[in-house]
Amino acid sequence: MGGESGYTRVVRLGSVLAEKPRNGYSPKDVPEWTGLQALGLGCLTVNGFAPVQLKNVPDTPMARRCVLADGDVLISRANTRELVGLAGRYAGTGHPCIYPDLMMRLRPTETQCLPSYLEIVLGSHTVRKAVRAGARGTSDSMVKISAALVEGLEVPLPSLDRQRRIVAAHDAFERRIRGLEGLLSKLRFAEQALSAEVLSRGSERDEVPLKTVATVAAGVTLGSEPVGAGTVELPYLRVANVLDGSIDTTDVKRVRILRAQYERYALKKGDLLLTEGGDLDKLGRGAVWDGRIEACLHQNHVFRVRCGERLSSDFLALYTASPAGRAYFQRVGKQSTNLASINSTQVKAMPVPVPPLDEQERLLGPIRAVRRRSEALEKQITKLRTVQRAVVEDLLVGRAGVSAT
């Protein structure tokens, strides 16, 4: 930015829109290909647009009114308070796409405001804060924003030349991040290949019921929490925190228990956590707890598996996530439409291979090395995202001239 600074004009967003914000259309999806697809709400992420939830929909005149053009800016109008108002600039998927009723389409007057710049502004801290504050609903789990709120948002509006330079700085970070994400994807593929190789040798080993080499326990049940003396309030992990191969602690709730119950529900570093179920993809999903939160509990819908001396929790995690492990959970789980569950008896009865411990450690060596590289890349990406946001915030008000080199 060459030291450029000074006053940046602030305007109401509605003053730079070529048309009123428009809600989309949500027809019932169909299994067959129709030539027309609809975006899911998950296509708007904290990092912009991602075509990760596409579904086939009937090709009708009503649907065609909501067909998107490259560069259209989308904003979610309903979601949790934390996620409502996520925005992204649509990029063609190769087929005509419409946007759902839970999104609004914004088309700026490009002689005043570039779509690529508007996307960046809508993701800025100041605008996100205003959106969350203005969202309305009876519960934070589902709030909505109105077109009037969107039109009334105050946004910085520098010259088009300055907008282009802000976009260029932002895109420089994006190119660097995409390169690192590509490398991370390759490392994850390598980890999967190594895991498959390790487990392919398991067919030659005897299997034993999990309960003979580990203890399995359910967690604390919510509701009717004790109060008064002799109680303690602690963080606990839910199904939403236990992902496939990792633990997400960005949103950890707290629960009150009796102090005497702490040892019963407390987690230790190295415990394998497995989800009881819910959606089919959550059945037996799990990861090893790394102890990042001291004095942490687990909910009753999350099983804690604590391995004995004969079994490494990392080795067990590989097996439960393998096709053989998934097949076992699918076979014994109780299933209904799109939902499934397993109980502790079934987890305890799961047949698992148990090679000698030194062999487990030897087999895990290459996998752990790849994971260390992946973790380092993840930290680098997170740091770049943090710097990117800080730089863009400064550029929006004319305080910085920094590139992503």
C-alpha positions as CSV (number, residue, x, y, z in Angstrom):
1,M,0.0,0.0,0.0
2,G,3.1,2.2,-0.1
3,G,2.3,4.0,3.2
4,E,-1.1,5.2,1.9
5,S,-3.3,6.2,4.8
6,G,-6.0,8.6,5.7
7,Y,-9.8,8.7,6.1
8,T,-11.7,5.8,4.7
9,R,-15.3,6.5,3.9
10,V,-17.9,4.4,5.7
11,V,-21.3,3.8,4.0
12,R,-24.4,1.7,4.5
13,L,-24.1,-1.5,2.5
14,G,-27.5,-1.0,0.9
15,S,-26.2,2.2,-0.8
16,V,-23.7,0.1,-2.9
17,L,-26.0,-2.8,-3.8
18,A,-27.4,-2.9,-7.4
19,E,-30.5,-4.7,-6.1
20,K,-32.2,-5.6,-2.8
21,P,-30.8,-8.6,-1.0
22,R,-32.8,-11.6,-2.2
23,N,-33.5,-14.9,-0.4
24,G,-33.0,-18.1,-2.3
25,Y,-35.3,-21.0,-2.9
26,S,-35.2,-24.5,-1.3
27,P,-37.0,-27.1,-3.3
28,K,-37.0,-30.7,-2.2
29,D,-33.9,-32.5,-3.4
30,V,-34.1,-35.5,-5.7
31,P,-31.7,-38.4,-6.2
32,E,-31.5,-38.3,-10.0
33,W,-29.5,-35.8,-12.0
34,T,-31.6,-32.9,-13.3
35,G,-29.0,-30.6,-14.6
36,L,-29.6,-28.2,-11.7
37,Q,-28.1,-28.3,-8.2
38,A,-28.6,-26.4,-5.0
39,L,-26.1,-25.2,-2.5
40,G,-26.3,-26.4,1.1
41,L,-25.8,-24.0,4.0
42,G,-22.4,-25.6,4.6
43,C,-21.1,-24.1,1.4
44,L,-20.5,-20.8,3.3
45,T,-17.6,-21.2,5.7
46,V,-15.4,-19.0,7.8
47,N,-13.0,-18.9,4.9
48,G,-15.6,-18.1,2.2
49,F,-17.4,-20.2,-0.4
50,A,-16.7,-24.0,-0.6
51,P,-18.9,-26.3,-2.8
52,V,-19.0,-29.1,-0.3
53,Q,-22.8,-29.6,0.0
54,L,-24.5,-29.8,-3.4
55,K,-27.7,-31.6,-4.1
56,N,-29.8,-32.3,-7.2
57,V,-33.1,-30.3,-7.4
58,P,-36.0,-30.2,-9.9
59,D,-35.3,-27.8,-12.8
60,T,-38.3,-25.5,-12.7
61,P,-39.0,-21.9,-13.6
62,M,-39.1,-21.0,-9.8
63,A,-35.7,-22.6,-9.3
64,R,-34.2,-20.9,-12.4
65,R,-35.0,-17.5,-10.8
66,C,-32.3,-18.2,-8.2
67,V,-29.5,-19.4,-10.6
68,L,-26.2,-17.9,-9.5
69,A,-23.7,-16.1,-11.6
70,D,-19.9,-16.2,-10.9
71,G,-19.0,-13.5,-8.5
72,D,-22.4,-13.4,-6.7
73,V,-21.9,-12.7,-3.0
74,L,-23.9,-14.9,-0.7
75,I,-24.6,-14.5,3.0
76,S,-26.3,-17.0,5.4
77,R,-29.4,-15.5,6.9
78,A,-30.0,-18.2,9.5
79,N,-27.7,-20.4,11.6
80,T,-26.2,-20.4,15.1
81,R,-25.3,-17.0,16.4
82,E,-21.6,-17.8,15.9
83,L,-22.1,-18.8,12.2
84,V,-25.0,-16.6,11.0
85,G,-23.9,-14.1,8.4
86,L,-21.0,-16.2,7.0
87,A,-20.4,-14.9,3.5
88,G,-18.7,-16.1,0.4
89,R,-18.3,-15.3,-3.3
90,Y,-19.8,-17.9,-5.5
91,A,-17.5,-19.6,-8.0
92,G,-19.0,-21.8,-10.7
93,T,-19.2,-25.5,-10.0
94,G,-19.5,-26.6,-13.7
95,H,-23.3,-26.9,-13.5
96,P,-26.1,-24.4,-12.9
97,C,-26.6,-23.8,-9.2
98,I,-29.2,-22.1,-7.1
99,Y,-28.9,-20.9,-3.5
100,P,-31.3,-21.9,-0.6
101,D,-33.8,-19.9,1.3
102,L,-31.4,-19.7,4.2
103,M,-29.1,-17.5,2.2
104,M,-29.3,-14.1,0.7
105,R,-27.7,-13.0,-2.6
106,L,-25.9,-9.6,-2.7
107,R,-25.0,-8.0,-6.0
108,P,-22.9,-4.8,-5.5
109,T,-22.8,-2.0,-8.0
110,E,-19.3,-2.8,-9.3
111,T,-18.5,0.8,-10.2
112,Q,-18.6,1.4,-6.4
113,C,-17.8,-1.9,-4.7
114,L,-16.0,-4.9,-6.1
115,P,-17.7,-8.3,-5.3
116,S,-14.3,-9.7,-4.2
117,Y,-13.8,-6.7,-1.8
118,L,-17.4,-7.1,-0.4
119,E,-16.6,-10.7,0.4
120,I,-13.6,-9.6,2.4
121,V,-15.5,-6.8,4.2
122,L,-18.4,-9.2,5.2
123,G,-15.8,-11.5,6.8
124,S,-14.1,-8.7,8.8
125,H,-14.3,-8.7,12.6
126,T,-16.3,-5.4,12.8
127,V,-19.0,-6.6,10.4
128,R,-19.2,-10.1,11.8
129,K,-19.7,-8.6,15.3
130,A,-22.5,-6.3,14.0
131,V,-24.2,-9.2,12.3
132,R,-24.1,-11.4,15.4
133,A,-25.4,-8.6,17.6
134,G,-28.3,-7.9,15.2
135,A,-29.4,-11.5,14.7
136,R,-32.7,-12.4,16.3
137,G,-34.1,-15.7,17.7
138,T,-35.4,-17.5,20.7
139,S,-32.2,-19.5,21.0
140,D,-28.6,-19.0,20.0
141,S,-28.7,-22.4,18.2
142,M,-30.9,-20.8,15.5
143,V,-31.0,-17.0,14.8
144,K,-31.8,-15.0,11.7
145,I,-30.8,-11.8,10.2
146,S,-33.0,-9.6,8.0
147,A,-32.4,-7.9,4.7
148,A,-32.8,-4.6,6.5
149,L,-30.0,-5.5,8.9
150,V,-27.7,-6.4,5.9
151,E,-28.6,-3.2,4.1
152,G,-27.9,-1.2,7.2
153,L,-24.4,-2.6,7.9
154,E,-21.7,0.0,8.0
155,V,-18.8,-0.9,5.6
156,P,-15.6,0.9,4.7
157,L,-15.6,2.0,1.1
158,P,-12.2,3.1,-0.2
159,S,-11.5,3.8,-3.9
160,L,-11.7,1.0,-6.4
161,D,-8.0,1.1,-6.8
162,R,-7.5,0.6,-3.1
163,Q,-10.1,-2.1,-3.1
164,R,-8.2,-4.0,-5.7
165,R,-5.0,-3.7,-3.7
166,I,-6.7,-5.0,-0.6
167,V,-8.1,-7.9,-2.6
168,A,-4.6,-8.6,-4.0
169,A,-3.1,-8.7,-0.5
170,H,-5.8,-11.0,0.7
171,D,-5.4,-13.3,-2.4
172,A,-1.6,-13.5,-1.8
173,F,-2.3,-15.1,1.6
174,E,-4.9,-17.4,0.0
175,R,-2.5,-18.7,-2.6
176,R,0.1,-19.5,0.1
177,I,-2.5,-21.1,2.3
178,R,-3.9,-23.2,-0.6
179,G,-0.4,-24.4,-1.3
180,L,0.0,-25.5,2.3
181,E,-3.4,-27.1,2.4
182,G,-2.5,-29.1,-0.8
183,L,0.6,-30.4,0.9
184,L,-1.5,-31.2,4.0
185,S,-3.9,-33.2,1.9
186,K,-1.1,-35.3,0.5
187,L,0.2,-36.0,4.0
188,R,-3.2,-37.1,5.1
189,F,-3.5,-39.4,2.1
190,A,0.0,-40.8,3.0
191,E,-1.2,-41.4,6.6
192,Q,-4.3,-43.3,5.3
193,A,-2.1,-45.5,3.1
194,L,0.3,-46.2,6.0
195,S,-2.6,-47.0,8.3
196,A,-4.1,-49.4,5.7
197,E,-0.7,-51.1,5.3
198,V,-0.4,-51.6,9.1
199,L,-3.9,-53.0,9.5
200,S,-3.6,-55.2,6.4
201,R,-1.2,-57.4,8.5
202,G,-3.8,-57.8,11.1
203,S,-5.5,-60.6,9.3
204,E,-2.6,-62.9,10.3
205,R,-3.1,-62.0,14.0
206,D,-5.5,-63.5,16.6
207,E,-8.2,-61.1,17.8
208,V,-9.5,-60.7,21.3
209,P,-12.5,-58.9,22.8
210,L,-11.7,-55.3,23.5
211,K,-12.8,-55.7,27.2
212,T,-9.8,-58.0,27.8
213,V,-7.2,-55.4,27.0
214,A,-9.0,-52.1,27.8
215,T,-11.7,-50.6,30.0
216,V,-14.8,-49.0,28.5
217,A,-16.9,-46.4,30.3
218,A,-19.7,-44.0,29.5
219,G,-19.6,-40.5,30.7
220,V,-21.7,-38.1,32.7
221,T,-25.4,-37.8,32.0
222,L,-26.8,-34.3,31.7
223,G,-29.8,-33.1,33.6
224,S,-30.6,-33.0,37.3
225,E,-27.2,-31.6,38.1
226,P,-26.2,-31.5,41.8
227,V,-25.8,-28.2,43.6
228,G,-24.3,-26.9,46.8
229,A,-21.4,-28.2,48.8
230,G,-19.4,-31.1,47.5
231,T,-19.9,-30.2,43.8
232,V,-17.6,-28.9,41.1
233,E,-18.2,-27.5,37.6
234,L,-15.9,-28.8,34.9
235,P,-15.6,-28.8,31.1
236,Y,-16.8,-31.9,29.3
237,L,-16.6,-33.3,25.7
238,R,-19.7,-33.9,23.7
239,V,-20.3,-35.9,20.5
240,A,-19.8,-32.6,18.6
241,N,-16.2,-32.3,20.1
242,V,-15.1,-35.8,19.0
243,L,-14.3,-35.8,15.3
244,D,-12.9,-38.5,13.0
245,G,-9.3,-38.6,14.1
246,S,-9.2,-35.3,16.1
247,I,-10.8,-33.5,19.1
248,D,-12.2,-30.1,18.6
249,T,-12.2,-27.9,21.7
250,T,-13.2,-24.6,20.2
251,D,-16.7,-24.9,21.9
252,V,-16.5,-26.9,25.2
253,K,-19.5,-26.8,27.6
254,R,-19.3,-27.3,31.3
255,V,-21.3,-29.5,33.7
256,R,-21.6,-29.8,37.5
257,I,-20.9,-33.1,39.2
258,L,-20.2,-34.3,42.7
259,R,-16.5,-34.2,43.6
260,A,-16.7,-37.9,44.5
261,Q,-17.7,-38.7,40.9
262,Y,-14.6,-37.0,39.4
263,E,-12.5,-40.1,39.0
264,R,-15.4,-41.9,37.4
265,Y,-15.8,-39.4,34.6
266,A,-12.3,-37.8,34.3
267,L,-10.3,-38.1,31.1
268,K,-6.6,-39.0,31.0
269,K,-4.1,-38.3,28.2
270,G,-4.1,-41.3,25.9
271,D,-7.8,-42.2,26.4
272,L,-9.5,-43.2,23.2
273,L,-12.9,-41.5,22.8
274,L,-15.6,-43.1,20.7
275,T,-19.0,-41.6,19.9
276,E,-22.2,-43.5,20.6
277,G,-23.8,-42.5,17.4
278,G,-26.4,-40.1,16.1
279,D,-26.0,-39.6,12.3
280,L,-24.6,-42.7,10.6
281,D,-21.2,-41.0,10.0
282,K,-20.8,-40.5,13.8
283,L,-21.2,-44.2,14.7
284,G,-18.0,-45.2,16.5
285,R,-16.2,-42.1,15.3
286,G,-13.2,-41.3,17.6
287,A,-9.8,-39.9,18.5
288,V,-7.2,-40.1,21.2
289,W,-7.4,-37.4,23.9
290,D,-4.2,-35.4,24.2
291,G,-4.9,-33.9,27.6
292,R,-5.0,-30.3,26.4
293,I,-7.6,-29.4,29.0
294,E,-6.7,-30.3,32.6
295,A,-9.6,-31.8,34.6
296,C,-11.9,-32.6,31.6
297,L,-14.9,-35.0,31.6
298,H,-16.9,-36.7,28.9
299,Q,-20.6,-37.0,28.2
300,N,-22.5,-40.2,28.4
301,H,-22.9,-40.3,24.6
302,V,-19.0,-40.5,24.3
303,F,-17.3,-43.8,25.4
304,R,-13.9,-43.6,27.1
305,V,-11.7,-46.5,26.2
306,R,-8.6,-46.7,28.4
307,C,-6.1,-49.2,27.2
308,G,-4.1,-51.6,29.4
309,E,-0.4,-52.5,29.1
310,R,-0.9,-54.8,26.0
311,L,-2.5,-52.2,23.7
312,S,-1.5,-48.8,22.5
313,S,-4.4,-46.3,22.2
314,D,-3.0,-45.0,18.9
315,F,-3.0,-48.5,17.5
316,L,-6.5,-49.1,18.7
317,A,-7.6,-45.8,17.2
318,L,-6.3,-46.9,13.8
319,Y,-8.3,-50.1,14.0
320,T,-11.6,-48.5,15.1
321,A,-11.3,-46.1,12.2
322,S,-10.4,-48.8,9.7
323,P,-12.9,-50.4,7.3
324,A,-12.9,-53.5,9.6
325,G,-13.7,-51.3,12.6
326,R,-16.4,-49.3,10.9
327,A,-17.9,-52.6,9.6
328,Y,-18.2,-53.9,13.1
329,F,-20.0,-50.8,14.4
330,Q,-22.3,-50.8,11.4
331,R,-23.1,-54.5,11.9
332,V,-23.9,-54.4,15.6
333,G,-25.3,-50.8,15.9
334,K,-29.0,-50.2,16.3
335,Q,-30.1,-48.3,13.2
336,S,-33.2,-46.3,12.1
337,T,-33.6,-43.8,9.3
338,N,-30.3,-41.9,9.1
339,L,-29.6,-42.6,12.8
340,A,-27.6,-45.3,14.6
341,S,-26.2,-46.1,18.0
342,I,-24.0,-48.5,19.8
343,N,-23.8,-49.4,23.5
344,S,-20.9,-50.1,25.8
345,T,-21.5,-53.9,25.7
346,Q,-21.0,-53.8,22.0
347,V,-17.8,-51.7,22.3
348,K,-16.4,-54.1,24.9
349,A,-17.1,-57.1,22.7
350,M,-15.4,-55.6,19.6
351,P,-12.7,-58.1,18.4
352,V,-9.4,-56.3,18.0
353,P,-5.9,-57.5,16.9
354,V,-3.3,-57.2,19.6
355,P,0.3,-57.7,18.3
356,P,3.2,-57.4,20.7
357,L,3.5,-53.9,22.1
358,D,6.9,-53.3,20.6
359,E,5.5,-54.3,17.2
360,Q,2.6,-51.8,17.6
361,E,5.1,-49.0,18.4
362,R,7.3,-50.0,15.4
363,L,4.3,-50.0,13.0
364,L,3.1,-46.7,14.4
365,G,6.5,-44.9,13.9
366,P,6.0,-43.8,10.3
367,I,2.4,-42.8,10.9
368,R,3.4,-40.6,13.9
369,A,6.1,-39.0,11.8
370,V,3.6,-38.0,9.2
371,R,1.2,-36.8,11.8
372,R,3.9,-34.5,13.3
373,R,4.5,-33.0,9.9
374,S,0.7,-32.6,9.4
375,E,0.4,-30.9,12.8
376,A,3.2,-28.5,12.0
377,L,1.5,-27.6,8.7
378,E,-1.9,-27.1,10.5
379,K,-0.2,-24.7,12.9
380,Q,1.4,-22.8,10.0
381,I,-1.9,-22.5,8.2
382,T,-3.6,-21.3,11.4
383,K,-0.9,-18.7,11.9
384,L,-1.2,-17.5,8.3
385,R,-5.0,-17.2,8.7
386,T,-4.5,-15.1,11.9
387,V,-2.0,-12.8,10.2
388,Q,-4.2,-12.6,7.1
389,R,-7.1,-11.4,9.1
390,A,-5.0,-8.9,11.0
391,V,-3.5,-7.5,7.9
392,V,-6.8,-7.2,6.1
393,E,-8.4,-5.4,9.1
394,D,-5.6,-2.9,9.0
395,L,-5.8,-2.4,5.3
396,L,-9.6,-1.8,5.5
397,V,-8.9,1.3,7.7
398,G,-5.7,2.3,5.9
399,R,-3.2,1.3,8.6
400,A,-0.9,-1.2,6.8
401,G,0.9,-2.0,3.7
402,V,1.9,-5.6,4.1
403,S,2.2,-8.5,1.6
404,A,2.0,-12.3,2.3
405,T,5.6,-13.0,1.5
